[in-house]
Structure formats: C-alpha cells, structure tokens
C-alpha cells in the first residue's frame, strides 16, 4: 500500500513483522558503531518526546556518511536535502489515538513489530551509493 503526493515521492507503508533488523544494522555498521539496541532506544526516545505533532525519523546523513535519529516538526521547513529518510514514525496524536489513546510510548513500542527492515535496508543502500 502506498500513497503518492502529486509532486513528491511514493511512500510505501511498512507492513508485516520486523524483518532483517540485524542485516540493516550490519550494513550501516560499516560507518557507525552504534548497536541496534542503543539505536532503538534512541529512536523510541525521540518518538516519545516529540512535542505536539511531528515524526521521529531514522535518516542517512550524506555529509557524514552515518545514520542519524531526528525529530521532525513542521516538515515543510525542517528537513534538509543531505538527510535521506530511511524510516519514519508519525507521532501525531491522530496516528495512534484510536488504538492507544494518550499512551504514545505503547504506540512507539508496537511500531517495532511492524517495521519492514528490508525496505529500510533498500533505502539505506540507495542512500549510501
């Protein structure tokens, strides 16, 4: 499933169970020594602490050649071309309220069960070229 903005990229939904997480971190470990458990904790903390409406994102920094975890608010002005988005989690309340009410941390934890690591890895491979 995907949606296409008229002037933007096609974003693929990340369905299914977590797949090949270790392969993703092994691929990226060529440039970063961050272990996956620390990266997961950092990403979860970024998602849980994003103020108001926004996203947590795992991106590849073209300048440093390393992965970066960031919070994005006001996406139309706060994303820079050097950062290629690999994985994003929408933490606007509308994304989780029906299932999780005001319990954003539970929503963030459940996110790890549906990440499509093959797609994240494909994006990483493209960004590293």
C-alpha beads as a LAMMPS data file, in Angstrom:
LAMMPS data file: protein, C-alpha beads

129 atoms
128 bonds

1 atom types
1 bond types

-500.0 500.0 xlo xhi
-500.0 500.0 ylo yhi
-500.0 500.0 zlo zhi

Masses

1 110.0

Atoms # bond

1 1 1 0.000 0.000 0.000
2 1 1 1.313 3.462 -0.746
3 1 1 0.232 6.975 -1.263
4 1 1 1.673 9.403 -3.752
5 1 1 1.864 13.133 -3.407
6 1 1 1.426 14.849 -6.735
7 1 1 4.852 16.443 -6.602
8 1 1 6.621 14.131 -4.159
9 1 1 7.964 10.623 -3.775
10 1 1 5.943 7.471 -3.311
11 1 1 5.945 6.379 0.330
12 1 1 5.497 2.690 0.979
13 1 1 3.720 1.546 4.069
14 1 1 5.929 -0.712 6.165
15 1 1 3.740 -3.806 6.704
16 1 1 4.444 -7.182 8.218
17 1 1 6.668 -8.367 11.007
18 1 1 10.085 -6.960 11.738
19 1 1 12.460 -8.496 9.197
20 1 1 16.228 -8.493 8.869
21 1 1 16.861 -5.915 11.576
22 1 1 20.316 -7.339 12.116
23 1 1 21.092 -7.097 8.389
24 1 1 20.186 -3.404 8.414
25 1 1 22.406 -2.585 11.370
26 1 1 25.244 -4.706 9.973
27 1 1 25.063 -2.804 6.683
28 1 1 25.070 0.547 8.429
29 1 1 27.735 -0.508 10.937
30 1 1 30.319 -0.045 8.216
31 1 1 30.003 3.639 9.035
32 1 1 28.544 3.671 12.549
33 1 1 29.365 1.639 15.611
34 1 1 26.002 2.284 17.310
35 1 1 24.486 -1.038 18.407
36 1 1 20.917 -1.716 17.354
37 1 1 19.579 -1.800 20.916
38 1 1 21.013 1.657 21.661
39 1 1 19.715 2.949 18.331
40 1 1 16.291 1.502 19.023
41 1 1 16.220 3.160 22.455
42 1 1 17.337 6.472 20.928
43 1 1 14.711 6.305 18.186
44 1 1 11.983 5.385 20.698
45 1 1 13.028 8.248 22.984
46 1 1 12.962 10.689 20.059
47 1 1 9.480 9.495 19.085
48 1 1 8.095 9.563 22.619
49 1 1 9.447 13.044 23.345
50 1 1 8.467 14.797 20.115
51 1 1 6.412 17.774 21.203
52 1 1 2.960 18.113 19.728
53 1 1 2.687 16.936 16.151
54 1 1 5.647 15.504 14.382
55 1 1 7.693 12.497 13.386
56 1 1 10.678 10.524 14.571
57 1 1 12.973 9.620 11.700
58 1 1 15.984 7.498 11.010
59 1 1 17.933 9.203 8.255
60 1 1 21.243 8.823 6.466
61 1 1 23.431 11.920 6.589
62 1 1 25.125 12.351 3.226
63 1 1 27.631 14.773 4.725
64 1 1 28.952 12.474 7.464
65 1 1 28.052 9.107 5.934
66 1 1 26.347 7.997 9.158
67 1 1 22.814 7.258 10.316
68 1 1 21.095 9.934 12.384
69 1 1 17.964 9.833 14.506
70 1 1 15.959 13.032 14.464
71 1 1 12.681 14.612 15.405
72 1 1 10.871 16.430 12.623
73 1 1 8.299 19.108 13.206
74 1 1 6.993 21.401 10.522
75 1 1 8.253 19.017 7.846
76 1 1 7.944 21.639 5.151
77 1 1 10.812 23.672 6.632
78 1 1 12.849 21.329 8.827
79 1 1 14.123 18.591 6.509
80 1 1 17.412 19.138 4.736
81 1 1 18.414 17.560 1.412
82 1 1 21.546 15.963 2.908
83 1 1 19.353 13.748 5.133
84 1 1 17.820 10.786 3.285
85 1 1 14.889 9.457 5.297
86 1 1 15.164 5.695 5.856
87 1 1 12.367 5.129 8.365
88 1 1 9.777 7.438 9.875
89 1 1 7.200 7.149 12.631
90 1 1 4.267 9.552 12.674
91 1 1 3.625 10.543 16.298
92 1 1 0.814 12.981 15.642
93 1 1 -1.967 12.024 18.001
94 1 1 -4.233 11.090 15.071
95 1 1 -1.821 8.269 14.208
96 1 1 -2.396 6.355 17.422
97 1 1 -5.274 7.776 19.470
98 1 1 -7.962 5.276 18.405
99 1 1 -5.839 2.280 19.437
100 1 1 -3.610 3.721 22.160
101 1 1 -5.480 6.809 23.475
102 1 1 -2.869 9.017 25.189
103 1 1 -0.290 6.260 25.565
104 1 1 2.257 7.275 22.944
105 1 1 5.055 5.099 24.471
106 1 1 2.944 1.960 23.899
107 1 1 2.350 3.025 20.297
108 1 1 6.088 3.581 19.798
109 1 1 6.904 0.160 21.251
110 1 1 4.331 -1.523 18.982
111 1 1 5.921 0.194 15.966
112 1 1 8.966 -2.085 16.251
113 1 1 6.745 -5.099 15.484
114 1 1 5.794 -3.812 12.033
115 1 1 8.997 -2.260 10.684
116 1 1 9.864 -3.646 7.265
117 1 1 13.643 -3.829 7.632
118 1 1 14.051 -4.982 4.047
119 1 1 12.595 -1.658 2.865
120 1 1 14.688 0.323 5.343
121 1 1 17.758 -1.552 4.109
122 1 1 16.864 -0.830 0.479
123 1 1 16.620 2.870 1.308
124 1 1 19.957 2.691 3.116
125 1 1 21.622 1.005 0.134
126 1 1 20.279 3.723 -2.165
127 1 1 21.440 6.480 0.187
128 1 1 24.949 5.025 0.512
129 1 1 25.521 4.978 -3.260

Bonds

1 1 1 2
2 1 2 3
3 1 3 4
4 1 4 5
5 1 5 6
6 1 6 7
7 1 7 8
8 1 8 9
9 1 9 10
10 1 10 11
11 1 11 12
12 1 12 13
13 1 13 14
14 1 14 15
15 1 15 16
16 1 16 17
17 1 17 18
18 1 18 19
19 1 19 20
20 1 20 21
21 1 21 22
22 1 22 23
23 1 23 24
24 1 24 25
25 1 25 26
26 1 26 27
27 1 27 28
28 1 28 29
29 1 29 30
30 1 30 31
31 1 31 32
32 1 32 33
33 1 33 34
34 1 34 35
35 1 35 36
36 1 36 37
37 1 37 38
38 1 38 39
39 1 39 40
40 1 40 41
41 1 41 42
42 1 42 43
43 1 43 44
44 1 44 45
45 1 45 46
46 1 46 47
47 1 47 48
48 1 48 49
49 1 49 50
50 1 50 51
51 1 51 52
52 1 52 53
53 1 53 54
54 1 54 55
55 1 55 56
56 1 56 57
57 1 57 58
58 1 58 59
59 1 59 60
60 1 60 61
61 1 61 62
62 1 62 63
63 1 63 64
64 1 64 65
65 1 65 66
66 1 66 67
67 1 67 68
68 1 68 69
69 1 69 70
70 1 70 71
71 1 71 72
72 1 72 73
73 1 73 74
74 1 74 75
75 1 75 76
76 1 76 77
77 1 77 78
78 1 78 79
79 1 79 80
80 1 80 81
81 1 81 82
82 1 82 83
83 1 83 84
84 1 84 85
85 1 85 86
86 1 86 87
87 1 87 88
88 1 88 89
89 1 89 90
90 1 90 91
91 1 91 92
92 1 92 93
93 1 93 94
94 1 94 95
95 1 95 96
96 1 96 97
97 1 97 98
98 1 98 99
99 1 99 100
100 1 100 101
101 1 101 102
102 1 102 103
103 1 103 104
104 1 104 105
105 1 105 106
106 1 106 107
107 1 107 108
108 1 108 109
109 1 109 110
110 1 110 111
111 1 111 112
112 1 112 113
113 1 113 114
114 1 114 115
115 1 115 116
116 1 116 117
117 1 117 118
118 1 118 119
119 1 119 120
120 1 120 121
121 1 121 122
122 1 122 123
123 1 123 124
124 1 124 125
125 1 125 126
126 1 126 127
127 1 127 128
128 1 128 129
